[in-house]
Every structure is written in C-alpha cells, then in structure tokens.
C-alpha cells in the first residue's frame, strides 16, 4: 500500500496511489490517522481523543471505532 499525506489548512489529505483515491480528513480524523501507527489499540486512540477534546471516553470510542472501520473499508489501514 502506498499512501501519501499532506496538510491542507487544518485538514489532512490522504491519497492512495494504488486506487488513485483521495480523502480529506478533518482535524479530529487527522489526529486519529496520525496516532493509528500500529503501536496503539483503538481503546488507546479513543483515550487520546477523549482527553484532547474533553469528551466522554464512550463517545470518543464510538467515533474512533467508526472511523477506523471506514479506513479499513477504504483499504487505507491493514491489520
């Protein structure tokens, strides 16, 4: 998988060279993308997001789980 990323204002552009698809991630999604480097579990990602944005862990966990699922479906993350 060959993915290129670059900042665009407060967002992050993720471009998959294999599929020639581009995705624009908002600030929160960009933070999750950056943290999802394979060294953290989804629970750890959710704790980081909850702390960074001052939201309940459960809300952050739901958001992280949904976003990570979308990344897998798009082929941008692998297990």
C-alpha positions as CSV (number, residue, x, y, z in Angstrom):
1,X,0.0,0.0,0.0
2,X,1.4,3.4,-1.0
3,X,-0.3,6.3,0.7
4,X,0.8,9.9,0.5
5,X,-0.4,12.5,3.1
6,X,-0.1,16.3,3.1
7,X,-1.7,19.0,5.2
8,X,-4.3,21.3,3.8
9,X,-5.2,24.1,6.1
10,X,-6.5,22.3,9.3
11,X,-7.2,19.1,7.4
12,X,-5.1,16.3,6.1
13,X,-5.2,14.9,2.6
14,X,-4.6,11.2,2.3
15,X,-4.0,9.9,-1.3
16,X,-3.9,6.2,-2.1
17,X,-1.7,5.8,-5.1
18,X,-2.9,2.3,-5.8
19,X,-6.6,3.3,-6.2
20,X,-5.9,6.9,-7.1
21,X,-8.4,8.0,-4.5
22,X,-8.0,11.0,-2.3
23,X,-9.6,11.6,1.1
24,X,-9.8,14.8,3.1
25,X,-9.6,14.2,6.9
26,X,-10.8,16.9,9.3
27,X,-8.7,17.8,12.3
28,X,-10.0,15.0,14.5
29,X,-9.8,12.4,11.8
30,X,-6.3,13.5,11.0
31,X,-5.3,13.1,14.7
32,X,-6.7,9.6,14.7
33,X,-4.8,8.8,11.4
34,X,-1.6,10.1,12.9
35,X,-2.0,8.1,16.1
36,X,-3.0,4.9,14.3
37,X,0.5,3.9,13.6
38,X,0.2,0.3,14.7
39,X,1.5,0.8,18.2
40,X,-1.8,1.7,19.8
41,X,-5.1,-0.1,20.2
42,X,-8.4,1.5,19.3
43,X,-9.0,1.9,23.1
44,X,-5.8,3.9,23.3
45,X,-6.7,6.0,20.4
46,X,-10.1,6.7,22.0
47,X,-8.5,7.7,25.3
48,X,-6.2,10.2,23.4
49,X,-9.1,11.7,21.5
50,X,-11.3,11.9,24.7
51,X,-8.5,13.7,26.5
52,X,-7.6,16.0,23.7
53,X,-11.2,17.1,23.0
54,X,-12.6,16.9,26.5
55,X,-15.3,14.4,25.5
56,X,-16.5,11.2,27.3
57,X,-14.5,8.1,26.5
58,X,-17.5,6.2,25.2
59,X,-18.3,8.9,22.7
60,X,-14.6,9.0,21.6
61,X,-14.6,5.2,21.4
62,X,-17.7,5.1,19.1
63,X,-16.2,7.8,16.8
64,X,-12.8,6.1,16.7
65,X,-14.3,2.6,16.0
66,X,-16.4,4.1,13.2
67,X,-13.6,6.0,11.6
68,X,-11.1,3.1,11.8
69,X,-13.7,0.8,10.3
70,X,-14.0,3.3,7.4
71,X,-10.3,3.3,7.0
72,X,-10.2,-0.5,6.7
73,X,-13.1,-0.4,4.2
74,X,-11.2,2.1,2.1
75,X,-8.1,0.0,2.2
76,X,-6.1,2.7,4.0
77,X,-5.4,0.5,7.1
78,X,-4.5,-3.1,7.3
79,X,-4.4,-5.4,10.2
